[in-house]
Amino acid sequence: MAISINDSNFEEVVIKSSTPVLVDFWAEWCGPCKMMLPIVEELSAAYEGKMKIVKVDVDSNPGTAAKYGIRNIPTLLFFKNGEIVDKQVGALPKSQLEDKIKRLL
């Protein structure tokens, strides 16, 4: 299951992670974000132990959203060794998201 994180623990959970991290920036009111939720949850279970998949609610965590220039949601940022290595703005099919994850691993 994807872990919800916030402004205060973002650096610890994402930047300092020894495994790749997929960060899903979302909001409760966002329709495309709700479409992505089951996909993100499925992939979180499938890749448990290989990578972290976390969620950041942009309404509750404006600092992190602003720091990474999140203007549209859903936005998915892919981190490896504390650096952004890929970005996806908008919803996408599970197969395409899984391809991005496999390239990251």
C-alpha positions in Angstrom: 0.0 0.0 0.0 1.3 3.4 -0.9 2.4 5.4 2.1 1.1 9.0 2.7 3.9 11.4 3.5 4.1 15.1 4.3 6.3 18.2 4.2 8.0 17.2 7.4 9.1 13.7 6.5 9.6 14.0 2.7 13.3 14.3 2.8 13.7 11.4 5.2 11.4 9.1 3.3 12.2 10.1 -0.3 15.6 11.9 -0.6 17.4 9.7 1.8 15.9 6.5 0.5 18.3 3.6 -0.4 15.7 2.4 -2.9 14.0 4.2 -5.8 10.9 6.2 -4.9 7.7 7.0 -6.9 6.0 10.1 -5.4 2.3 10.6 -6.4 1.3 14.2 -5.9 -2.5 14.2 -5.7 -5.6 15.9 -4.1 -8.9 14.6 -2.8 -10.9 16.7 -5.3 -8.9 15.6 -8.4 -10.8 13.2 -10.7 -7.7 11.9 -12.6 -6.0 11.4 -9.2 -8.8 9.1 -8.2 -8.5 7.2 -11.4 -4.8 6.6 -10.7 -5.4 5.5 -7.1 -6.1 1.8 -7.7 -3.2 1.6 -10.2 -0.8 3.2 -7.7 -2.0 0.8 -5.0 -1.6 -2.3 -7.2 2.0 -1.3 -8.2 2.9 -0.4 -4.6 2.0 -4.0 -3.6 3.7 -5.5 -6.7 7.0 -3.7 -6.1 7.1 -3.8 -2.3 10.7 -4.2 -1.2 12.1 -3.1 -4.6 11.0 0.5 -4.4 8.8 2.9 -2.3 5.6 4.3 -3.7 4.4 7.3 -1.7 1.6 9.8 -1.9 1.7 13.6 -1.1 -1.6 15.5 -0.8 -0.8 18.8 -2.3 -3.5 20.6 -0.3 -2.1 19.5 3.0 1.6 19.8 2.0 2.0 23.0 -0.1 5.7 23.3 0.8 6.7 20.1 -0.9 4.4 20.8 -3.9 5.9 24.3 -4.3 9.5 23.0 -3.9 9.1 20.6 -6.8 7.0 23.0 -9.0 3.8 20.9 -8.9 1.2 22.9 -10.9 -0.9 20.1 -12.3 -2.1 16.9 -10.6 -1.7 14.0 -10.7 2.1 14.5 -11.0 4.4 11.5 -10.5 8.0 12.1 -9.7 10.5 9.3 -9.9 13.5 9.6 -7.5 16.7 7.6 -7.5 19.6 8.4 -5.1 17.7 11.5 -4.0 17.5 12.9 -7.5 14.5 13.3 -9.9 15.1 10.9 -12.8 11.6 11.0 -14.5 8.4 12.9 -14.3 4.8 12.2 -15.4 2.1 14.8 -15.4 -1.4 13.5 -15.8 -3.0 10.1 -15.6 -1.6 7.2 -17.6 -2.5 3.5 -18.1 -1.0 1.0 -15.7 1.2 -0.6 -18.4 2.9 2.7 -19.1 3.5 3.5 -15.5 4.9 0.0 -14.9 7.2 0.5 -17.9 8.6 3.7 -16.2 9.0 1.8 -12.9 10.9 -1.1 -14.6 13.3 1.4 -16.3 13.9 3.0 -12.9 14.8 -0.4 -11.3 
